[in-house]
Amino acid sequence: MTRAGTSALTLSEEIRQRFDDFSRSQKDVGQYIVDHLDEAAFQTAEELARRASTSSSTVVRFAQALGFEGFPELQAAARDEYRRIRETAPANGGSDVLAPPLFPIDQTDFEASLAADHTNLEDTARKIDRDEVAAAVELISRAERIVLCGTDQMAFFASYLRHLLMLLDLRCEVVASPSQEGLARLGRIDENTLVIGFSAGRPHPLVVRAMKLARHRKADTIAIADATLSEVAKLAAQRLYYSSNGPAYVRSHTALLSLIQALAYGVYALDESAYADRIKAFRLK
């Protein structure tokens, strides 16, 4: 099987172009490859499947859906794209000087986890869009009501952002489950509401529902997701990406935590003196 008529497209471009045609599990593979091209270029199908929370057979079927004979051919395309990106990096302001590794080659599992967190933070800092951040900060600062929607592990981070923003005397609510109370909060979404959806991996249906409802009711929306092709990100007006790759049995949330704190600080920095007074007043309540 060959890829007819697609020679002008890079692997990432073709995945983005055909993304809506893939099955649900194939979308998991596709969005992971787009955001982690270096891993697709050099890891085995089994390792890539583990990182994308799917099976190696799904990875192979995804390659075939793109017109490749199998995963080796897809990997060759990933390597070719990755090589071109590296070759053009210095011309775009990159550097040929590589930082020394954090740990020795024979690093322990503990060190590997720390190294992954470090890489995630760097990857997030490189890929975050300054204009998207500025727009998100502006939306938060002028919102009359903010609804933060995140389930499972994301509920913690939604609650933490709520805490940071409430210190600035901003009106925030969290929807963490399809409870009667949570659905009632979603039901009050209107054009004066800002909805912030949190997603890690495949988004929870509740978060997708919240973003669709917000779009329907002309509310402002921000997605905080670890996949640029996430359904939550596609539904949002502003998208903030963070990297969550890690060797552990759960996703790395180091970059997400940093992003949340930086986002709240960005709002605070718009008017430090006014927000400082609000924080003092809030703590005296």
VENWO-V469275 format. One record per residue. N is the residue number from 1. RES is the residue in one small letter. SS is DSSP state (A for helix, B for strand, O for the rest). Layout:
BEGIN
n:N res:RES ss:SS
n:N res:RES ss:SS
END
This chain:
BEGIN
n:1 res:m ss:O
n:2 res:t ss:O
n:3 res:r ss:O
n:4 res:a ss:O
n:5 res:g ss:O
n:6 res:t ss:O
n:7 res:s ss:O
n:8 res:a ss:O
n:9 res:l ss:O
n:10 res:t ss:O
n:11 res:l ss:A
n:12 res:s ss:A
n:13 res:e ss:A
n:14 res:e ss:A
n:15 res:i ss:A
n:16 res:r ss:A
n:17 res:q ss:A
n:18 res:r ss:A
n:19 res:f ss:A
n:20 res:d ss:A
n:21 res:d ss:A
n:22 res:f ss:O
n:23 res:s ss:O
n:24 res:r ss:A
n:25 res:s ss:A
n:26 res:q ss:A
n:27 res:k ss:A
n:28 res:d ss:A
n:29 res:v ss:A
n:30 res:g ss:A
n:31 res:q ss:A
n:32 res:y ss:A
n:33 res:i ss:A
n:34 res:v ss:A
n:35 res:d ss:A
n:36 res:h ss:O
n:37 res:l ss:A
n:38 res:d ss:A
n:39 res:e ss:A
n:40 res:a ss:A
n:41 res:a ss:A
n:42 res:f ss:A
n:43 res:q ss:O
n:44 res:t ss:O
n:45 res:a ss:A
n:46 res:e ss:A
n:47 res:e ss:A
n:48 res:l ss:A
n:49 res:a ss:A
n:50 res:r ss:A
n:51 res:r ss:A
n:52 res:a ss:O
n:53 res:s ss:O
n:54 res:t ss:O
n:55 res:s ss:O
n:56 res:s ss:A
n:57 res:s ss:A
n:58 res:t ss:A
n:59 res:v ss:A
n:60 res:v ss:A
n:61 res:r ss:A
n:62 res:f ss:A
n:63 res:a ss:A
n:64 res:q ss:A
n:65 res:a ss:A
n:66 res:l ss:O
n:67 res:g ss:O
n:68 res:f ss:O
n:69 res:e ss:O
n:70 res:g ss:O
n:71 res:f ss:A
n:72 res:p ss:A
n:73 res:e ss:A
n:74 res:l ss:A
n:75 res:q ss:A
n:76 res:a ss:A
n:77 res:a ss:A
n:78 res:a ss:A
n:79 res:r ss:A
n:80 res:d ss:A
n:81 res:e ss:A
n:82 res:y ss:A
n:83 res:r ss:A
n:84 res:r ss:A
n:85 res:i ss:A
n:86 res:r ss:A
n:87 res:e ss:A
n:88 res:t ss:A
n:89 res:a ss:A
n:90 res:p ss:A
n:91 res:a ss:A
n:92 res:n ss:A
n:93 res:g ss:O
n:94 res:g ss:O
n:95 res:s ss:O
n:96 res:d ss:O
n:97 res:v ss:O
n:98 res:l ss:O
n:99 res:a ss:O
n:100 res:p ss:O
n:101 res:p ss:O
n:102 res:l ss:O
n:103 res:f ss:O
n:104 res:p ss:O
n:105 res:i ss:O
n:106 res:d ss:O
n:107 res:q ss:O
n:108 res:t ss:O
n:109 res:d ss:A
n:110 res:f ss:A
n:111 res:e ss:A
n:112 res:a ss:A
n:113 res:s ss:A
n:114 res:l ss:A
n:115 res:a ss:A
n:116 res:a ss:A
n:117 res:d ss:A
n:118 res:h ss:A
n:119 res:t ss:A
n:120 res:n ss:A
n:121 res:l ss:A
n:122 res:e ss:A
n:123 res:d ss:A
n:124 res:t ss:A
n:125 res:a ss:A
n:126 res:r ss:A
n:127 res:k ss:A
n:128 res:i ss:O
n:129 res:d ss:O
n:130 res:r ss:A
n:131 res:d ss:A
n:132 res:e ss:A
n:133 res:v ss:A
n:134 res:a ss:A
n:135 res:a ss:A
n:136 res:a ss:A
n:137 res:v ss:A
n:138 res:e ss:A
n:139 res:l ss:A
n:140 res:i ss:A
n:141 res:s ss:A
n:142 res:r ss:A
n:143 res:a ss:O
n:144 res:e ss:O
n:145 res:r ss:B
n:146 res:i ss:B
n:147 res:v ss:B
n:148 res:l ss:B
n:149 res:c ss:B
n:150 res:g ss:O
n:151 res:t ss:O
n:152 res:d ss:O
n:153 res:q ss:A
n:154 res:m ss:A
n:155 res:a ss:A
n:156 res:f ss:A
n:157 res:f ss:A
n:158 res:a ss:A
n:159 res:s ss:A
n:160 res:y ss:A
n:161 res:l ss:A
n:162 res:r ss:A
n:163 res:h ss:A
n:164 res:l ss:A
n:165 res:l ss:A
n:166 res:m ss:A
n:167 res:l ss:A
n:168 res:l ss:O
n:169 res:d ss:O
n:170 res:l ss:O
n:171 res:r ss:O
n:172 res:c ss:B
n:173 res:e ss:B
n:174 res:v ss:B
n:175 res:v ss:B
n:176 res:a ss:O
n:177 res:s ss:O
n:178 res:p ss:O
n:179 res:s ss:O
n:180 res:q ss:A
n:181 res:e ss:A
n:182 res:g ss:A
n:183 res:l ss:A
n:184 res:a ss:A
n:185 res:r ss:A
n:186 res:l ss:A
n:187 res:g ss:A
n:188 res:r ss:O
n:189 res:i ss:O
n:190 res:d ss:O
n:191 res:e ss:O
n:192 res:n ss:O
n:193 res:t ss:B
n:194 res:l ss:B
n:195 res:v ss:B
n:196 res:i ss:B
n:197 res:g ss:B
n:198 res:f ss:B
n:199 res:s ss:B
n:200 res:a ss:O
n:201 res:g ss:O
n:202 res:r ss:O
n:203 res:p ss:O
n:204 res:h ss:O
n:205 res:p ss:A
n:206 res:l ss:A
n:207 res:v ss:A
n:208 res:v ss:A
n:209 res:r ss:A
n:210 res:a ss:A
n:211 res:m ss:A
n:212 res:k ss:A
n:213 res:l ss:A
n:214 res:a ss:A
n:215 res:r ss:A
n:216 res:h ss:A
n:217 res:r ss:O
n:218 res:k ss:O
n:219 res:a ss:O
n:220 res:d ss:B
n:221 res:t ss:B
n:222 res:i ss:B
n:223 res:a ss:B
n:224 res:i ss:B
n:225 res:a ss:B
n:226 res:d ss:O
n:227 res:a ss:O
n:228 res:t ss:O
n:229 res:l ss:O
n:230 res:s ss:O
n:231 res:e ss:A
n:232 res:v ss:A
n:233 res:a ss:A
n:234 res:k ss:A
n:235 res:l ss:A
n:236 res:a ss:O
n:237 res:a ss:O
n:238 res:q ss:B
n:239 res:r ss:B
n:240 res:l ss:B
n:241 res:y ss:B
n:242 res:y ss:O
n:243 res:s ss:O
n:244 res:s ss:O
n:245 res:n ss:O
n:246 res:g ss:O
n:247 res:p ss:O
n:248 res:a ss:O
n:249 res:y ss:O
n:250 res:v ss:O
n:251 res:r ss:O
n:252 res:s ss:O
n:253 res:h ss:O
n:254 res:t ss:A
n:255 res:a ss:A
n:256 res:l ss:A
n:257 res:l ss:A
n:258 res:s ss:A
n:259 res:l ss:A
n:260 res:i ss:A
n:261 res:q ss:A
n:262 res:a ss:A
n:263 res:l ss:A
n:264 res:a ss:A
n:265 res:y ss:A
n:266 res:g ss:A
n:267 res:v ss:A
n:268 res:y ss:A
n:269 res:a ss:A
n:270 res:l ss:O
n:271 res:d ss:O
n:272 res:e ss:A
n:273 res:s ss:A
n:274 res:a ss:A
n:275 res:y ss:A
n:276 res:a ss:A
n:277 res:d ss:A
n:278 res:r ss:A
n:279 res:i ss:A
n:280 res:k ss:A
n:281 res:a ss:A
n:282 res:f ss:A
n:283 res:r ss:A
n:284 res:l ss:A
n:285 res:k ss:O
END
